[in-house]
Amino acid sequence: MFQLDYLDHRPLYEQIKEKLKALIISGVLKPNERVPSVREMAQSLTINPNTIQKAYKDLELEGYIYAIRAKGSFVTPFNDKVNQARRGDLMLEIDKLVSELAYMNIPKEQLISRIEAIYSKKEGEKID
């Protein structure tokens, strides 16, 4: 599914969480699709299952996956109510990022162009 970078300074669970998030956001993992079990993921990455469990717990708290007892974990379908709190957190993050980029004298037009490119790509995916 993916590989971990053992030279990365971030903890392994964070790397797993970010890589799974990227697969969900990019649409590789679809809503209600089962994600590999903790045991499967631990075996494929050859790491402790507790590390995988921590990543899955964080993803569940952030609303990216949900668990069904004795069935596994699944990608959460987009839901305005569930994702409202996460949106607020992300908007605060983008405020910080834009402020820092403005401090670095990145032109506003460059940021707007970047955002438009991301939205165009996302809209293009919906058409397919």
Backbone atoms as SQL, in Angstrom:
CREATE TABLE atoms (id INTEGER PRIMARY KEY, chain TEXT, resi INTEGER, resn TEXT, atom TEXT, x REAL, y REAL, z REAL);
INSERT INTO atoms VALUES
  (1, 'A', 1, 'MET', 'N', 0.827, -1.192, 0.000),
  (2, 'A', 1, 'MET', 'CA', 0.000, 0.000, 0.000),
  (3, 'A', 1, 'MET', 'C', 0.875, 1.261, 0.000),
  (4, 'A', 2, 'PHE', 'N', 1.823, 1.333, 0.916),
  (5, 'A', 2, 'PHE', 'CA', 2.779, 2.428, 0.960),
  (6, 'A', 2, 'PHE', 'C', 3.975, 2.000, 1.795),
  (7, 'A', 3, 'GLN', 'N', 5.011, 2.819, 1.776),
  (8, 'A', 3, 'GLN', 'CA', 6.215, 2.523, 2.543),
  (9, 'A', 3, 'GLN', 'C', 6.480, 3.651, 3.528),
  (10, 'A', 4, 'LEU', 'N', 7.127, 3.309, 4.612),
  (11, 'A', 4, 'LEU', 'CA', 7.492, 4.294, 5.617),
  (12, 'A', 4, 'LEU', 'C', 8.926, 4.749, 5.385),
  (13, 'A', 5, 'ASP', 'N', 9.204, 5.971, 5.779),
  (14, 'A', 5, 'ASP', 'CA', 10.548, 6.520, 5.664),
  (15, 'A', 5, 'ASP', 'C', 11.177, 6.495, 7.049),
  (16, 'A', 6, 'TYR', 'N', 12.074, 5.558, 7.269),
  (17, 'A', 6, 'TYR', 'CA', 12.681, 5.415, 8.586),
  (18, 'A', 6, 'TYR', 'C', 13.683, 6.522, 8.899),
  (19, 'A', 7, 'LEU', 'N', 14.029, 7.332, 7.903),
  (20, 'A', 7, 'LEU', 'CA', 14.904, 8.478, 8.133),
  (21, 'A', 7, 'LEU', 'C', 14.108, 9.735, 8.489),
  (22, 'A', 8, 'ASP', 'N', 12.791, 9.680, 8.293),
  (23, 'A', 8, 'ASP', 'CA', 11.908, 10.798, 8.628),
  (24, 'A', 8, 'ASP', 'C', 11.931, 11.005, 10.138),
  (25, 'A', 9, 'HIS', 'N', 11.937, 12.250, 10.570),
  (26, 'A', 9, 'HIS', 'CA', 11.990, 12.559, 12.002),
  (27, 'A', 9, 'HIS', 'C', 10.649, 12.340, 12.710),
  (28, 'A', 10, 'ARG', 'N', 9.564, 12.244, 11.924),
  (29, 'A', 10, 'ARG', 'CA', 8.240, 12.064, 12.530),
  (30, 'A', 10, 'ARG', 'C', 8.049, 10.635, 13.014),
  (31, 'A', 11, 'PRO', 'N', 7.253, 10.455, 14.071),
  (32, 'A', 11, 'PRO', 'CA', 6.958, 9.096, 14.528),
  (33, 'A', 11, 'PRO', 'C', 6.271, 8.287, 13.429),
  (34, 'A', 12, 'LEU', 'N', 6.429, 6.974, 13.489),
  (35, 'A', 12, 'LEU', 'CA', 5.855, 6.098, 12.465),
  (36, 'A', 12, 'LEU', 'C', 4.340, 6.218, 12.385),
  (37, 'A', 13, 'TYR', 'N', 3.668, 6.339, 13.542),
  (38, 'A', 13, 'TYR', 'CA', 2.206, 6.428, 13.509),
  (39, 'A', 13, 'TYR', 'C', 1.754, 7.673, 12.760),
  (40, 'A', 14, 'GLU', 'N', 2.509, 8.769, 12.882),
  (41, 'A', 14, 'GLU', 'CA', 2.153, 9.997, 12.144),
  (42, 'A', 14, 'GLU', 'C', 2.323, 9.792, 10.648),
  (43, 'A', 15, 'GLN', 'N', 3.386, 9.115, 10.253),
  (44, 'A', 15, 'GLN', 'CA', 3.601, 8.840, 8.835),
  (45, 'A', 15, 'GLN', 'C', 2.467, 7.987, 8.283),
  (46, 'A', 16, 'ILE', 'N', 2.080, 6.969, 9.039),
  (47, 'A', 16, 'ILE', 'CA', 0.979, 6.098, 8.603),
  (48, 'A', 16, 'ILE', 'C', -0.302, 6.913, 8.471),
  (49, 'A', 17, 'LYS', 'N', -0.581, 7.725, 9.476),
  (50, 'A', 17, 'LYS', 'CA', -1.784, 8.555, 9.477),
  (51, 'A', 17, 'LYS', 'C', -1.788, 9.485, 8.262),
  (52, 'A', 18, 'GLU', 'N', -0.683, 10.151, 7.993),
  (53, 'A', 18, 'GLU', 'CA', -0.620, 11.091, 6.868),
  (54, 'A', 18, 'GLU', 'C', -0.747, 10.379, 5.526),
  (55, 'A', 19, 'LYS', 'N', -0.149, 9.204, 5.403),
  (56, 'A', 19, 'LYS', 'CA', -0.230, 8.475, 4.138),
  (57, 'A', 19, 'LYS', 'C', -1.651, 7.955, 3.893),
  (58, 'A', 20, 'LEU', 'N', -2.316, 7.457, 4.933),
  (59, 'A', 20, 'LEU', 'CA', -3.699, 7.015, 4.772),
  (60, 'A', 20, 'LEU', 'C', -4.617, 8.199, 4.470),
  (61, 'A', 21, 'LYS', 'N', -4.382, 9.318, 5.141),
  (62, 'A', 21, 'LYS', 'CA', -5.164, 10.532, 4.877),
  (63, 'A', 21, 'LYS', 'C', -5.016, 10.940, 3.415),
  (64, 'A', 22, 'ALA', 'N', -3.791, 10.899, 2.910),
  (65, 'A', 22, 'ALA', 'CA', -3.538, 11.269, 1.510),
  (66, 'A', 22, 'ALA', 'C', -4.275, 10.330, 0.557),
  (67, 'A', 23, 'LEU', 'N', -4.313, 9.039, 0.875),
  (68, 'A', 23, 'LEU', 'CA', -5.028, 8.082, 0.027),
  (69, 'A', 23, 'LEU', 'C', -6.535, 8.348, 0.048),
  (70, 'A', 24, 'ILE', 'N', -7.053, 8.751, 1.200),
  (71, 'A', 24, 'ILE', 'CA', -8.480, 9.065, 1.314),
  (72, 'A', 24, 'ILE', 'C', -8.803, 10.345, 0.564),
  (73, 'A', 25, 'ILE', 'N', -8.003, 11.385, 0.795),
  (74, 'A', 25, 'ILE', 'CA', -8.249, 12.690, 0.158),
  (75, 'A', 25, 'ILE', 'C', -8.130, 12.597, -1.361),
  (76, 'A', 26, 'SER', 'N', -7.169, 11.812, -1.843),
  (77, 'A', 26, 'SER', 'CA', -6.967, 11.700, -3.287),
  (78, 'A', 26, 'SER', 'C', -8.005, 10.800, -3.957),
  (79, 'A', 27, 'GLY', 'N', -8.795, 10.083, -3.141),
  (80, 'A', 27, 'GLY', 'CA', -9.834, 9.233, -3.709),
  (81, 'A', 27, 'GLY', 'C', -9.392, 7.810, -3.994),
  (82, 'A', 28, 'VAL', 'N', -8.158, 7.475, -3.655),
  (83, 'A', 28, 'VAL', 'CA', -7.696, 6.101, -3.846),
  (84, 'A', 28, 'VAL', 'C', -8.510, 5.174, -2.952),
  (85, 'A', 29, 'LEU', 'N', -8.725, 5.598, -1.717),
  (86, 'A', 29, 'LEU', 'CA', -9.623, 4.871, -0.813),
  (87, 'A', 29, 'LEU', 'C', -10.978, 5.571, -0.851),
  (88, 'A', 30, 'LYS', 'N', -11.997, 4.845, -1.228),
  (89, 'A', 30, 'LYS', 'CA', -13.346, 5.398, -1.422),
  (90, 'A', 30, 'LYS', 'C', -14.166, 5.353, -0.130),
  (91, 'A', 31, 'PRO', 'N', -15.205, 6.187, -0.042),
  (92, 'A', 31, 'PRO', 'CA', -16.092, 6.147, 1.130),
  (93, 'A', 31, 'PRO', 'C', -16.653, 4.746, 1.375),
  (94, 'A', 32, 'ASN', 'N', -16.669, 4.358, 2.625),
  (95, 'A', 32, 'ASN', 'CA', -17.149, 3.052, 3.096),
  (96, 'A', 32, 'ASN', 'C', -16.265, 1.880, 2.667),
  (97, 'A', 33, 'GLU', 'N', -15.132, 2.167, 2.048),
  (98, 'A', 33, 'GLU', 'CA', -14.196, 1.103, 1.686),
  (99, 'A', 33, 'GLU', 'C', -13.425, 0.677, 2.936),
  (100, 'A', 34, 'ARG', 'N', -13.220, -0.625, 3.068),
  (101, 'A', 34, 'ARG', 'CA', -12.493, -1.149, 4.222),
  (102, 'A', 34, 'ARG', 'C', -11.016, -0.830, 4.072),
  (103, 'A', 35, 'VAL', 'N', -10.405, -0.352, 5.158),
  (104, 'A', 35, 'VAL', 'CA', -8.958, -0.152, 5.170),
  (105, 'A', 35, 'VAL', 'C', -8.331, -1.421, 5.747),
  (106, 'A', 36, 'PRO', 'N', -7.073, -1.683, 5.445),
  (107, 'A', 36, 'PRO', 'CA', -6.458, -2.913, 5.968),
  (108, 'A', 36, 'PRO', 'C', -6.571, -2.968, 7.495),
  (109, 'A', 37, 'SER', 'N', -6.731, -4.171, 8.009),
  (110, 'A', 37, 'SER', 'CA', -6.826, -4.328, 9.464),
  (111, 'A', 37, 'SER', 'C', -5.490, -3.956, 10.097),
  (112, 'A', 38, 'VAL', 'N', -5.534, -3.727, 11.396),
  (113, 'A', 38, 'VAL', 'CA', -4.311, -3.404, 12.130),
  (114, 'A', 38, 'VAL', 'C', -3.280, -4.518, 11.923),
  (115, 'A', 39, 'ARG', 'N', -3.734, -5.747, 12.025),
  (116, 'A', 39, 'ARG', 'CA', -2.822, -6.894, 11.866),
  (117, 'A', 39, 'ARG', 'C', -2.237, -6.938, 10.449),
  (118, 'A', 40, 'GLU', 'N', -3.089, -6.759, 9.433),
  (119, 'A', 40, 'GLU', 'CA', -2.605, -6.778, 8.047),
  (120, 'A', 40, 'GLU', 'C', -1.575, -5.679, 7.799),
  (121, 'A', 41, 'MET', 'N', -1.890, -4.484, 8.279),
  (122, 'A', 41, 'MET', 'CA', -0.993, -3.349, 8.073),
  (123, 'A', 41, 'MET', 'C', 0.327, -3.565, 8.822),
  (124, 'A', 42, 'ALA', 'N', 0.244, -4.063, 10.049),
  (125, 'A', 42, 'ALA', 'CA', 1.455, -4.315, 10.834),
  (126, 'A', 42, 'ALA', 'C', 2.349, -5.348, 10.153),
  (127, 'A', 43, 'GLN', 'N', 1.735, -6.378, 9.590),
  (128, 'A', 43, 'GLN', 'CA', 2.519, -7.407, 8.891),
  (129, 'A', 43, 'GLN', 'C', 3.147, -6.859, 7.620),
  (130, 'A', 44, 'SER', 'N', 2.393, -6.074, 6.869),
  (131, 'A', 44, 'SER', 'CA', 2.941, -5.569, 5.601),
  (132, 'A', 44, 'SER', 'C', 4.043, -4.535, 5.826),
  (133, 'A', 45, 'LEU', 'N', 3.941, -3.764, 6.916),
  (134, 'A', 45, 'LEU', 'CA', 4.969, -2.753, 7.207),
  (135, 'A', 45, 'LEU', 'C', 6.025, -3.266, 8.189),
  (136, 'A', 46, 'THR', 'N', 5.812, -4.464, 8.712),
  (137, 'A', 46, 'THR', 'CA', 6.673, -5.076, 9.726),
  (138, 'A', 46, 'THR', 'C', 6.958, -4.139, 10.899),
  (139, 'A', 47, 'ILE', 'N', 5.884, -3.635, 11.489),
  (140, 'A', 47, 'ILE', 'CA', 5.999, -2.814, 12.692),
  (141, 'A', 47, 'ILE', 'C', 4.971, -3.273, 13.725),
  (142, 'A', 48, 'ASN', 'N', 5.102, -2.759, 14.911),
  (143, 'A', 48, 'ASN', 'CA', 4.236, -3.142, 16.017),
  (144, 'A', 48, 'ASN', 'C', 2.783, -2.754, 15.734),
  (145, 'A', 49, 'PRO', 'N', 1.833, -3.662, 15.964),
  (146, 'A', 49, 'PRO', 'CA', 0.416, -3.342, 15.754),
  (147, 'A', 49, 'PRO', 'C', -0.081, -2.150, 16.577),
  (148, 'A', 50, 'ASN', 'N', 0.528, -1.913, 17.741),
  (149, 'A', 50, 'ASN', 'CA', 0.122, -0.757, 18.558),
  (150, 'A', 50, 'ASN', 'C', 0.368, 0.565, 17.832),
  (151, 'A', 51, 'THR', 'N', 1.400, 0.598, 17.007),
  (152, 'A', 51, 'THR', 'CA', 1.704, 1.797, 16.220),
  (153, 'A', 51, 'THR', 'C', 0.588, 2.047, 15.207),
  (154, 'A', 52, 'ILE', 'N', 0.143, 0.990, 14.554),
  (155, 'A', 52, 'ILE', 'CA', -0.956, 1.094, 13.587),
  (156, 'A', 52, 'ILE', 'C', -2.229, 1.511, 14.309),
  (157, 'A', 53, 'GLN', 'N', -2.473, 0.895, 15.459),
  (158, 'A', 53, 'GLN', 'CA', -3.682, 1.195, 16.233),
  (159, 'A', 53, 'GLN', 'C', -3.743, 2.671, 16.596),
  (160, 'A', 54, 'LYS', 'N', -2.606, 3.255, 16.978),
  (161, 'A', 54, 'LYS', 'CA', -2.573, 4.677, 17.334),
  (162, 'A', 54, 'LYS', 'C', -2.912, 5.544, 16.117),
  (163, 'A', 55, 'ALA', 'N', -2.373, 5.194, 14.965),
  (164, 'A', 55, 'ALA', 'CA', -2.667, 5.945, 13.739),
  (165, 'A', 55, 'ALA', 'C', -4.156, 5.849, 13.408),
  (166, 'A', 56, 'TYR', 'N', -4.727, 4.646, 13.515),
  (167, 'A', 56, 'TYR', 'CA', -6.141, 4.445, 13.218),
  (168, 'A', 56, 'TYR', 'C', -7.025, 5.211, 14.209),
  (169, 'A', 57, 'LYS', 'N', -6.631, 5.213, 15.466),
  (170, 'A', 57, 'LYS', 'CA', -7.409, 5.935, 16.478),
  (171, 'A', 57, 'LYS', 'C', -7.428, 7.433, 16.164),
  (172, 'A', 58, 'ASP', 'N', -6.274, 7.983, 15.799),
  (173, 'A', 58, 'ASP', 'CA', -6.201, 9.405, 15.429),
  (174, 'A', 58, 'ASP', 'C', -7.055, 9.693, 14.196),
  (175, 'A', 59, 'LEU', 'N', -6.988, 8.816, 13.198),
  (176, 'A', 59, 'LEU', 'CA', -7.796, 9.014, 11.989),
  (177, 'A', 59, 'LEU', 'C', -9.286, 8.949, 12.307),
  (178, 'A', 60, 'GLU', 'N', -9.645, 8.092, 13.233),
  (179, 'A', 60, 'GLU', 'CA', -11.045, 7.992, 13.639),
  (180, 'A', 60, 'GLU', 'C', -11.486, 9.264, 14.373),
  (181, 'A', 61, 'LEU', 'N', -10.631, 9.770, 15.255),
  (182, 'A', 61, 'LEU', 'CA', -10.947, 11.005, 15.981),
  (183, 'A', 61, 'LEU', 'C', -11.078, 12.202, 15.031),
  (184, 'A', 62, 'GLU', 'N', -10.290, 12.196, 13.965),
  (185, 'A', 62, 'GLU', 'CA', -10.341, 13.282, 12.984),
  (186, 'A', 62, 'GLU', 'C', -11.474, 13.091, 11.972),
  (187, 'A', 63, 'GLY', 'N', -12.143, 11.941, 12.014),
  (188, 'A', 63, 'GLY', 'CA', -13.286, 11.721, 11.147),
  (189, 'A', 63, 'GLY', 'C', -12.973, 11.133, 9.783),
  (190, 'A', 64, 'TYR', 'N', -11.775, 10.618, 9.581),
  (191, 'A', 64, 'TYR', 'CA', -11.419, 10.046, 8.280),
  (192, 'A', 64, 'TYR', 'C', -11.842, 8.592, 8.145),
  (193, 'A', 65, 'ILE', 'N', -11.853, 7.871, 9.265),
  (194, 'A', 65, 'ILE', 'CA', -12.284, 6.476, 9.231),
  (195, 'A', 65, 'ILE', 'C', -13.247, 6.220, 10.384),
  (196, 'A', 66, 'TYR', 'N', -13.986, 5.137, 10.285),
  (197, 'A', 66, 'TYR', 'CA', -14.844, 4.689, 11.380),
  (198, 'A', 66, 'TYR', 'C', -14.655, 3.186, 11.535),
  (199, 'A', 67, 'ALA', 'N', -14.904, 2.704, 12.750),
  (200, 'A', 67, 'ALA', 'CA', -14.707, 1.284, 13.030),
  (201, 'A', 67, 'ALA', 'C', -16.041, 0.614, 13.310),
  (202, 'A', 68, 'ILE', 'N', -16.157, -0.611, 12.849),
  (203, 'A', 68, 'ILE', 'CA', -17.309, -1.456, 13.168),
  (204, 'A', 68, 'ILE', 'C', -16.746, -2.685, 13.865),
  (205, 'A', 69, 'ARG', 'N', -17.215, -2.901, 15.069),
  (206, 'A', 69, 'ARG', 'CA', -16.719, -4.019, 15.875),
  (207, 'A', 69, 'ARG', 'C', -16.821, -5.333, 15.089),
  (208, 'A', 70, 'ALA', 'N', -15.728, -6.077, 15.098),
  (209, 'A', 70, 'ALA', 'CA', -15.597, -7.385, 14.444),
  (210, 'A', 70, 'ALA', 'C', -15.654, -7.320, 12.911),
  (211, 'A', 71, 'LYS', 'N', -15.721, -6.129, 12.347),
  (212, 'A', 71, 'LYS', 'CA', -15.744, -5.983, 10.877),
  (213, 'A', 71, 'LYS', 'C', -14.493, -5.268, 10.368),
  (214, 'A', 72, 'GLY', 'N', -14.008, -4.274, 11.110),
  (215, 'A', 72, 'GLY', 'CA', -12.829, -3.535, 10.684),
  (216, 'A', 72, 'GLY', 'C', -13.068, -2.042, 10.648),
  (217, 'A', 73, 'SER', 'N', -12.142, -1.357, 10.003),
  (218, 'A', 73, 'SER', 'CA', -12.218, 0.097, 9.848),
  (219, 'A', 73, 'SER', 'C', -12.516, 0.435, 8.403),
  (220, 'A', 74, 'PHE', 'N', -13.279, 1.507, 8.211),
  (221, 'A', 74, 'PHE', 'CA', -13.743, 1.904, 6.893),
  (222, 'A', 74, 'PHE', 'C', -13.575, 3.408, 6.708),
  (223, 'A', 75, 'VAL', 'N', -13.468, 3.830, 5.452),
  (224, 'A', 75, 'VAL', 'CA', -13.352, 5.254, 5.128),
  (225, 'A', 75, 'VAL', 'C', -14.701, 5.919, 5.382),
  (226, 'A', 76, 'THR', 'N', -14.661, 7.008, 6.121),
  (227, 'A', 76, 'THR', 'CA', -15.881, 7.743, 6.439),
  (228, 'A', 76, 'THR', 'C', -16.362, 8.511, 5.215),
  (229, 'A', 77, 'PRO', 'N', -17.640, 8.363, 4.838),
  (230, 'A', 77, 'PRO', 'CA', -18.168, 9.180, 3.745),
  (231, 'A', 77, 'PRO', 'C', -18.236, 10.640, 4.195),
  (232, 'A', 78, 'PHE', 'N', -18.120, 11.539, 3.238),
  (233, 'A', 78, 'PHE', 'CA', -18.175, 12.956, 3.581),
  (234, 'A', 78, 'PHE', 'C', -19.537, 13.281, 4.172),
  (235, 'A', 79, 'ASN', 'N', -19.516, 13.975, 5.294),
  (236, 'A', 79, 'ASN', 'CA', -20.740, 14.350, 6.002),
  (237, 'A', 79, 'ASN', 'C', -20.497, 15.712, 6.621),
  (238, 'A', 80, 'ASP', 'N', -21.283, 16.709, 6.229),
  (239, 'A', 80, 'ASP', 'CA', -21.084, 18.072, 6.723),
  (240, 'A', 80, 'ASP', 'C', -21.053, 18.161, 8.241),
  (241, 'A', 81, 'LYS', 'N', -21.945, 17.455, 8.914),
  (242, 'A', 81, 'LYS', 'CA', -22.013, 17.552, 10.371),
  (243, 'A', 81, 'LYS', 'C', -20.782, 16.957, 11.033),
  (244, 'A', 82, 'VAL', 'N', -20.367, 15.799, 10.562),
  (245, 'A', 82, 'VAL', 'CA', -19.203, 15.142, 11.139),
  (246, 'A', 82, 'VAL', 'C', -17.942, 15.955, 10.889),
  (247, 'A', 83, 'ASN', 'N', -17.815, 16.527, 9.710),
  (248, 'A', 83, 'ASN', 'CA', -16.590, 17.225, 9.331),
  (249, 'A', 83, 'ASN', 'C', -16.555, 18.699, 9.720),
  (250, 'A', 84, 'GLN', 'N', -17.598, 19.216, 10.334),
  (251, 'A', 84, 'GLN', 'CA', -17.651, 20.641, 10.672),
  (252, 'A', 84, 'GLN', 'C', -16.512, 21.051, 11.608),
  (253, 'A', 85, 'ALA', 'N', -16.266, 20.276, 12.655),
  (254, 'A', 85, 'ALA', 'CA', -15.200, 20.609, 13.597),
  (255, 'A', 85, 'ALA', 'C', -13.841, 20.549, 12.906),
  (256, 'A', 86, 'ARG', 'N', -13.652, 19.544, 12.073),
  (257, 'A', 86, 'ARG', 'CA', -12.373, 19.406, 11.360),
  (258, 'A', 86, 'ARG', 'C', -12.155, 20.573, 10.410),
  (259, 'A', 87, 'ARG', 'N', -13.230, 21.033, 9.776),
  (260, 'A', 87, 'ARG', 'CA', -13.123, 22.204, 8.889),
  (261, 'A', 87, 'ARG', 'C', -12.602, 23.413, 9.639),
  (262, 'A', 88, 'GLY', 'N', -13.153, 23.626, 10.835),
  (263, 'A', 88, 'GLY', 'CA', -12.704, 24.762, 11.650),
  (264, 'A', 88, 'GLY', 'C', -11.224, 24.669, 11.956),
  (265, 'A', 89, 'ASP', 'N', -10.759, 23.479, 12.323),
  (266, 'A', 89, 'ASP', 'CA', -9.340, 23.273, 12.607),
  (267, 'A', 89, 'ASP', 'C', -8.484, 23.559, 11.372),
  (268, 'A', 90, 'LEU', 'N', -8.938, 23.062, 10.227),
  (269, 'A', 90, 'LEU', 'CA', -8.178, 23.261, 8.993),
  (270, 'A', 90, 'LEU', 'C', -8.157, 24.732, 8.565),
  (271, 'A', 91, 'MET', 'N', -9.265, 25.429, 8.788),
  (272, 'A', 91, 'MET', 'CA', -9.289, 26.855, 8.450),
  (273, 'A', 91, 'MET', 'C', -8.295, 27.632, 9.314),
  (274, 'A', 92, 'LEU', 'N', -8.165, 27.254, 10.577),
  (275, 'A', 92, 'LEU', 'CA', -7.164, 27.891, 11.433),
  (276, 'A', 92, 'LEU', 'C', -5.752, 27.595, 10.928),
  (277, 'A', 93, 'GLU', 'N', -5.536, 26.365, 10.479),
  (278, 'A', 93, 'GLU', 'CA', -4.230, 25.992, 9.926),
  (279, 'A', 93, 'GLU', 'C', -3.914, 26.801, 8.677),
  (280, 'A', 94, 'ILE', 'N', -4.915, 26.941, 7.803),
  (281, 'A', 94, 'ILE', 'CA', -4.665, 27.688, 6.566),
  (282, 'A', 94, 'ILE', 'C', -4.411, 29.169, 6.878),
  (283, 'A', 95, 'ASP', 'N', -5.087, 29.694, 7.895),
  (284, 'A', 95, 'ASP', 'CA', -4.818, 31.079, 8.315),
  (285, 'A', 95, 'ASP', 'C', -3.349, 31.237, 8.707),
  (286, 'A', 96, 'LYS', 'N', -2.851, 30.281, 9.488),
  (287, 'A', 96, 'LYS', 'CA', -1.449, 30.335, 9.924),
  (288, 'A', 96, 'LYS', 'C', -0.504, 30.227, 8.731),
  (289, 'A', 97, 'LEU', 'N', -0.807, 29.280, 7.818),
  (290, 'A', 97, 'LEU', 'CA', 0.051, 29.081, 6.650),
  (291, 'A', 97, 'LEU', 'C', 0.076, 30.310, 5.741),
  (292, 'A', 98, 'VAL', 'N', -1.095, 30.856, 5.479),
  (293, 'A', 98, 'VAL', 'CA', -1.163, 32.030, 4.604),
  (294, 'A', 98, 'VAL', 'C', -0.448, 33.212, 5.248),
  (295, 'A', 99, 'SER', 'N', -0.609, 33.370, 6.544),
  (296, 'A', 99, 'SER', 'CA', 0.092, 34.451, 7.248),
  (297, 'A', 99, 'SER', 'C', 1.601, 34.297, 7.117),
  (298, 'A', 100, 'GLU', 'N', 2.080, 33.074, 7.282),
  (299, 'A', 100, 'GLU', 'CA', 3.522, 32.835, 7.165),
  (300, 'A', 100, 'GLU', 'C', 4.002, 33.062, 5.734),
  (301, 'A', 101, 'LEU', 'N', 3.218, 32.608, 4.753),
  (302, 'A', 101, 'LEU', 'CA', 3.604, 32.836, 3.356),
  (303, 'A', 101, 'LEU', 'C', 3.585, 34.318, 3.001),
  (304, 'A', 102, 'ALA', 'N', 2.622, 35.052, 3.540),
  (305, 'A', 102, 'ALA', 'CA', 2.581, 36.503, 3.314),
  (306, 'A', 102, 'ALA', 'C', 3.817, 37.156, 3.922),
  (307, 'A', 103, 'TYR', 'N', 4.206, 36.708, 5.094),
  (308, 'A', 103, 'TYR', 'CA', 5.417, 37.219, 5.741),
  (309, 'A', 103, 'TYR', 'C', 6.641, 36.969, 4.870),
  (310, 'A', 104, 'MET', 'N', 6.628, 35.837, 4.142),
  (311, 'A', 104, 'MET', 'CA', 7.738, 35.487, 3.255),
  (312, 'A', 104, 'MET', 'C', 7.624, 36.152, 1.888),
  (313, 'A', 105, 'ASN', 'N', 6.674, 37.084, 1.779),
  (314, 'A', 105, 'ASN', 'CA', 6.466, 37.855, 0.543),
  (315, 'A', 105, 'ASN', 'C', 6.056, 37.006, -0.656),
  (316, 'A', 106, 'ILE', 'N', 5.309, 35.937, -0.413),
  (317, 'A', 106, 'ILE', 'CA', 4.756, 35.149, -1.516),
  (318, 'A', 106, 'ILE', 'C', 3.565, 35.941, -2.059),
  (319, 'A', 107, 'PRO', 'N', 3.539, 36.216, -3.350),
  (320, 'A', 107, 'PRO', 'CA', 2.434, 37.013, -3.906),
  (321, 'A', 107, 'PRO', 'C', 1.067, 36.335, -3.706),
  (322, 'A', 108, 'LYS', 'N', 0.084, 37.149, -3.371),
  (323, 'A', 108, 'LYS', 'CA', -1.276, 36.655, -3.163),
  (324, 'A', 108, 'LYS', 'C', -1.771, 35.902, -4.392),
  (325, 'A', 109, 'GLU', 'N', -1.434, 36.398, -5.577),
  (326, 'A', 109, 'GLU', 'CA', -1.865, 35.776, -6.817),
  (327, 'A', 109, 'GLU', 'C', -1.340, 34.347, -6.935),
  (328, 'A', 110, 'GLN', 'N', -0.128, 34.127, -6.446),
  (329, 'A', 110, 'GLN', 'CA', 0.458, 32.788, -6.499),
  (330, 'A', 110, 'GLN', 'C', -0.328, 31.826, -5.606),
  (331, 'A', 111, 'LEU', 'N', -0.733, 32.293, -4.439),
  (332, 'A', 111, 'LEU', 'CA', -1.534, 31.462, -3.534),
  (333, 'A', 111, 'LEU', 'C', -2.905, 31.169, -4.132),
  (334, 'A', 112, 'ILE', 'N', -3.538, 32.193, -4.680),
  (335, 'A', 112, 'ILE', 'CA', -4.856, 32.026, -5.291),
  (336, 'A', 112, 'ILE', 'C', -4.773, 31.049, -6.459),
  (337, 'A', 113, 'SER', 'N', -3.725, 31.179, -7.273),
  (338, 'A', 113, 'SER', 'CA', -3.524, 30.281, -8.406),
  (339, 'A', 113, 'SER', 'C', -3.358, 28.837, -7.933),
  (340, 'A', 114, 'ARG', 'N', -2.628, 28.675, -6.857),
  (341, 'A', 114, 'ARG', 'CA', -2.409, 27.329, -6.300),
  (342, 'A', 114, 'ARG', 'C', -3.720, 26.715, -5.822),
  (343, 'A', 115, 'ILE', 'N', -4.524, 27.514, -5.131),
  (344, 'A', 115, 'ILE', 'CA', -5.824, 27.041, -4.631),
  (345, 'A', 115, 'ILE', 'C', -6.742, 26.689, -5.799),
  (346, 'A', 116, 'GLU', 'N', -6.775, 27.544, -6.819),
  (347, 'A', 116, 'GLU', 'CA', -7.616, 27.275, -7.985),
  (348, 'A', 116, 'GLU', 'C', -7.193, 25.992, -8.696),
  (349, 'A', 117, 'ALA', 'N', -5.895, 25.737, -8.757),
  (350, 'A', 117, 'ALA', 'CA', -5.400, 24.515, -9.403),
  (351, 'A', 117, 'ALA', 'C', -5.861, 23.281, -8.626),
  (352, 'A', 118, 'ILE', 'N', -5.830, 23.367, -7.312),
  (353, 'A', 118, 'ILE', 'CA', -6.275, 22.235, -6.484),
  (354, 'A', 118, 'ILE', 'C', -7.760, 21.983, -6.688),
  (355, 'A', 119, 'TYR', 'N', -8.553, 23.051, -6.699),
  (356, 'A', 119, 'TYR', 'CA', -9.997, 22.888, -6.903),
  (357, 'A', 119, 'TYR', 'C', -10.302, 22.388, -8.310),
  (358, 'A', 120, 'SER', 'N', -9.553, 22.847, -9.314),
  (359, 'A', 120, 'SER', 'CA', -9.764, 22.376, -10.685),
  (360, 'A', 120, 'SER', 'C', -9.482, 20.889, -10.791),
  (361, 'A', 121, 'LYS', 'N', -8.412, 20.457, -10.154),
  (362, 'A', 121, 'LYS', 'CA', -8.073, 19.034, -10.161),
  (363, 'A', 121, 'LYS', 'C', -9.180, 18.225, -9.497),
  (364, 'A', 122, 'LYS', 'N', -9.688, 18.707, -8.374),
  (365, 'A', 122, 'LYS', 'CA', -10.746, 18.003, -7.645),
  (366, 'A', 122, 'LYS', 'C', -12.022, 17.946, -8.481),
  (367, 'A', 123, 'GLU', 'N', -12.376, 19.041, -9.129),
  (368, 'A', 123, 'GLU', 'CA', -13.577, 19.067, -9.974),
  (369, 'A', 123, 'GLU', 'C', -13.408, 18.133, -11.171),
  (370, 'A', 124, 'GLY', 'N', -12.186, 18.055, -11.706),
  (371, 'A', 124, 'GLY', 'CA', -11.920, 17.151, -12.817),
  (372, 'A', 124, 'GLY', 'C', -12.093, 15.703, -12.419),
  (373, 'A', 125, 'GLU', 'N', -11.752, 15.368, -11.181),
  (374, 'A', 125, 'GLU', 'CA', -11.933, 13.999, -10.691),
  (375, 'A', 125, 'GLU', 'C', -13.382, 13.642, -10.591),
  (376, 'A', 126, 'LYS', 'N', -14.235, 14.595, -10.213),
  (377, 'A', 126, 'LYS', 'CA', -15.663, 14.325, -10.059),
  (378, 'A', 126, 'LYS', 'C', -16.324, 14.021, -11.401),
  (379, 'A', 127, 'ILE', 'N', -15.804, 14.592, -12.464),
  (380, 'A', 127, 'ILE', 'CA', -16.377, 14.401, -13.794),
  (381, 'A', 127, 'ILE', 'C', -16.165, 12.981, -14.273),
  (382, 'A', 128, 'ASP', 'N', -14.977, 12.420, -13.957),
  (383, 'A', 128, 'ASP', 'CA', -14.647, 11.068, -14.438),
  (384, 'A', 128, 'ASP', 'C', -15.574, 10.018, -13.941);
